[in-house]
Amino acid sequence: MRMLSLSVLFSIFFLASLSVVSAKAIKILHLSLHKGCINDFNQVAKELDLDVTPWYIQAIGVAKVDGYACGNAIYNISHDRAARIWEPSQRLF
């Protein structure tokens, strides 16, 4: 868990450094199966003025998120799965 937290924080700081270069705020769609992760991510993002939209997959339902993943596959976000989730949802952002 500690390694995951460090990698998430590194990603946030990397994205934040990009937002300093750009005048336009970075928008982040954060998918998670863990409310604690969403809370931590939101806290850091708030301090860095990042625009984060969290989706708690358990509350939304896996079928509504991408309509495809099942079993243990719900825990893996590949490039293909991210694209399946992003395509129908991008108009919301």
Backbone bond lengths (Angstrom), bond angles and torsions (degrees), N, CA, C in turn:
res aa  C-N    CA-C-N  psi(-1)  N-CA   C-N-CA  omega(-1)  CA-C   N-CA-C  phi
1 M - - - 1.445 - - 1.523 110.88 -
2 R 1.324 116.71 -39.86 1.463 120.56 179.82 1.522 110.71 -61.76
3 M 1.331 117.56 -40.57 1.461 121.06 179.79 1.524 110.12 -64.71
4 L 1.324 117.25 -39.44 1.458 121.11 177.90 1.516 110.00 -63.15
5 S 1.306 117.27 -44.78 1.461 121.03 -179.88 1.519 111.31 -61.40
6 L 1.324 117.06 -41.92 1.460 120.22 179.08 1.521 111.28 -64.57
7 S 1.326 117.15 -39.67 1.461 119.12 179.94 1.519 110.94 -68.96
8 V 1.339 117.51 -36.47 1.465 120.74 176.94 1.525 109.98 -64.97
9 L 1.316 117.67 -45.23 1.461 120.93 179.36 1.526 111.63 -63.13
10 F 1.331 116.54 -41.07 1.462 119.99 177.27 1.522 109.73 -60.12
11 S 1.332 116.97 -43.80 1.464 120.74 179.88 1.521 111.09 -61.93
12 I 1.326 116.73 -42.15 1.459 120.51 179.77 1.525 110.80 -63.38
13 F 1.334 116.66 -45.53 1.452 119.39 -179.80 1.523 111.49 -64.95
14 F 1.326 116.96 -37.07 1.464 120.37 176.55 1.523 110.47 -62.71
15 L 1.331 116.36 -47.29 1.458 120.00 179.10 1.529 111.58 -63.92
16 A 1.316 115.95 -37.30 1.462 119.67 178.87 1.524 110.90 -64.08
17 S 1.315 116.71 -38.69 1.459 119.34 179.21 1.524 110.34 -64.83
18 L 1.320 117.17 -32.91 1.458 119.95 176.39 1.521 111.03 -68.50
19 S 1.329 116.53 -35.70 1.464 119.55 -178.16 1.527 111.81 -69.45
20 V 1.328 117.37 -25.33 1.461 120.54 176.79 1.517 109.67 -67.00
21 V 1.327 116.11 -36.27 1.460 121.10 -179.70 1.522 110.14 -71.60
22 S 1.312 116.88 -36.49 1.461 122.05 -177.07 1.525 110.61 -99.51
23 A 1.324 116.31 138.64 1.464 119.84 177.93 1.522 110.84 -74.44
24 K 1.320 116.95 -23.63 1.455 121.75 -179.33 1.526 109.34 -83.77
25 A 1.335 116.85 129.86 1.463 121.32 -179.25 1.526 110.66 -65.63
26 I 1.307 115.06 141.63 1.459 120.87 177.12 1.515 108.44 -78.94
27 K 1.319 116.17 131.60 1.454 121.52 176.51 1.517 108.24 -101.19
28 I 1.321 115.82 132.04 1.454 121.40 -176.87 1.518 109.31 -123.33
29 L 1.319 116.72 127.23 1.455 122.23 170.88 1.521 106.15 -97.79
30 H 1.326 116.59 111.64 1.459 121.98 -176.17 1.518 109.59 -103.84
31 L 1.331 116.77 110.83 1.460 123.36 177.01 1.514 108.62 -95.66
32 S 1.322 116.93 131.62 1.463 118.30 -179.50 1.521 110.83 -151.42
33 L 1.311 114.04 153.42 1.461 122.44 174.62 1.523 110.37 -105.43
34 H 1.333 116.95 9.39 1.460 120.92 -173.60 1.528 109.73 -137.83
35 K 1.322 117.24 116.98 1.476 121.22 -178.28 1.527 112.35 -61.89
36 G 1.320 116.86 -35.07 1.462 120.10 178.68 1.519 111.35 -61.60
37 C 1.307 116.55 -39.90 1.465 121.28 178.43 1.527 109.88 -64.84
38 I 1.326 116.56 -41.92 1.468 120.52 177.80 1.523 110.23 -61.37
39 N 1.325 117.02 -45.22 1.470 120.68 -179.70 1.520 111.87 -62.06
40 D 1.339 117.17 -44.92 1.468 120.66 178.99 1.525 111.05 -63.44
41 F 1.318 116.18 -45.68 1.462 121.42 -179.27 1.529 110.10 -61.21
42 N 1.336 116.74 -43.98 1.465 120.89 179.83 1.519 112.16 -62.79
43 Q 1.323 116.83 -39.77 1.463 120.49 -179.16 1.529 111.10 -63.52
44 V 1.312 116.48 -47.19 1.466 120.08 179.60 1.528 110.41 -66.94
45 A 1.324 116.75 -41.74 1.463 120.80 -179.76 1.523 111.02 -62.37
46 K 1.323 117.01 -37.45 1.472 121.01 178.61 1.524 110.24 -63.69
47 E 1.328 116.25 -42.78 1.461 120.35 179.47 1.522 112.06 -65.40
48 L 1.338 116.57 -26.98 1.466 121.28 -178.91 1.523 112.70 -99.74
49 D 1.320 117.24 6.60 1.475 122.74 -179.44 1.524 112.89 56.62
50 L 1.316 116.61 44.38 1.456 121.60 175.85 1.519 108.73 -97.01
51 D 1.313 116.38 147.44 1.467 122.37 179.37 1.530 108.11 -94.00
52 V 1.334 116.40 102.02 1.464 121.41 -174.87 1.524 110.27 -113.65
53 T 1.321 115.22 133.44 1.455 121.96 171.84 1.526 106.93 -115.32
54 P 1.328 117.40 108.35 1.463 119.49 -179.91 1.530 111.48 -87.37
55 W 1.304 116.64 138.68 1.462 122.50 172.41 1.512 107.47 -119.55
56 Y 1.310 115.86 113.31 1.462 121.49 176.30 1.530 106.74 -86.26
57 I 1.300 115.72 103.13 1.461 122.46 -171.59 1.527 111.91 -57.87
58 Q 1.328 117.64 -36.20 1.458 120.04 -179.42 1.533 111.36 -61.49
59 A 1.332 117.18 -37.66 1.461 120.99 -178.81 1.528 112.01 -77.13
60 I 1.319 116.45 -37.27 1.462 120.96 -178.96 1.530 110.69 -74.22
61 G 1.313 115.56 -39.43 1.462 121.43 -175.51 1.511 110.02 99.94
62 V 1.311 115.82 130.15 1.465 120.97 -176.85 1.525 111.01 -58.35
63 A 1.322 117.48 -39.53 1.469 120.57 -178.51 1.526 111.33 -61.27
64 K 1.321 117.54 -35.22 1.463 120.53 179.98 1.519 112.17 -78.95
65 V 1.319 117.06 -25.04 1.464 120.03 -178.62 1.519 110.60 -72.01
66 D 1.331 117.40 -52.18 1.465 118.36 177.91 1.527 113.82 -137.08
67 G 1.317 118.23 -8.77 1.456 120.94 175.71 1.512 115.57 64.84
68 Y 1.308 117.32 14.50 1.462 119.96 -173.11 1.524 112.58 -131.93
69 A 1.312 117.34 -47.39 1.465 121.68 -173.74 1.529 110.86 -67.37
70 C 1.319 114.98 143.33 1.461 120.32 175.97 1.526 108.63 -149.86
71 G 1.312 116.35 165.46 1.464 120.21 -179.71 1.514 110.75 61.53
72 N 1.322 115.98 -141.70 1.464 120.56 -179.21 1.526 113.31 -72.15
73 A 1.317 117.46 -12.80 1.468 121.01 179.90 1.529 111.89 -64.53
74 I 1.337 117.45 -19.59 1.469 118.89 179.96 1.517 111.75 -65.42
75 Y 1.340 117.44 -18.62 1.462 121.19 -177.50 1.525 113.25 -89.18
76 N 1.314 117.75 -4.02 1.464 122.23 -176.59 1.525 110.44 -113.97
77 I 1.328 115.91 128.51 1.459 120.67 176.09 1.528 107.78 -111.02
78 S 1.303 115.62 98.88 1.464 121.24 176.62 1.531 108.10 -89.42
79 H 1.313 116.00 174.38 1.462 120.53 176.91 1.527 109.81 -60.69
80 D 1.334 117.32 -43.90 1.461 120.96 -179.09 1.528 111.81 -63.18
81 R 1.326 116.89 -42.21 1.462 119.63 -179.86 1.534 110.38 -67.80
82 A 1.313 117.03 -41.57 1.464 120.28 177.94 1.532 110.21 -59.32
83 A 1.327 117.22 -41.51 1.463 121.09 178.39 1.528 111.01 -64.98
84 R 1.341 117.23 -40.48 1.470 120.65 178.01 1.529 111.45 -62.77
85 I 1.328 116.90 -34.83 1.455 120.93 179.54 1.530 110.31 -77.17
86 W 1.323 116.27 -40.27 1.464 120.86 -175.21 1.530 112.87 -70.56
87 E 1.319 118.14 -44.69 1.473 121.96 -173.23 1.531 113.66 -51.49
88 P 1.318 120.15 -54.58 1.469 118.74 -178.99 1.538 113.33 -76.11
89 S 1.322 117.45 -13.65 1.465 120.88 -174.86 1.521 113.96 -102.03
90 Q 1.313 118.64 -12.93 1.463 120.55 -171.07 1.527 113.13 -61.81
91 R 1.309 119.09 -26.46 1.465 120.86 179.56 1.535 111.52 -66.90
92 L 1.349 117.07 -19.08 1.447 120.99 177.89 1.524 112.46 -74.61
93 F 1.322 116.20 -14.08 1.453 120.39 -175.38 1.507 110.03 -115.81
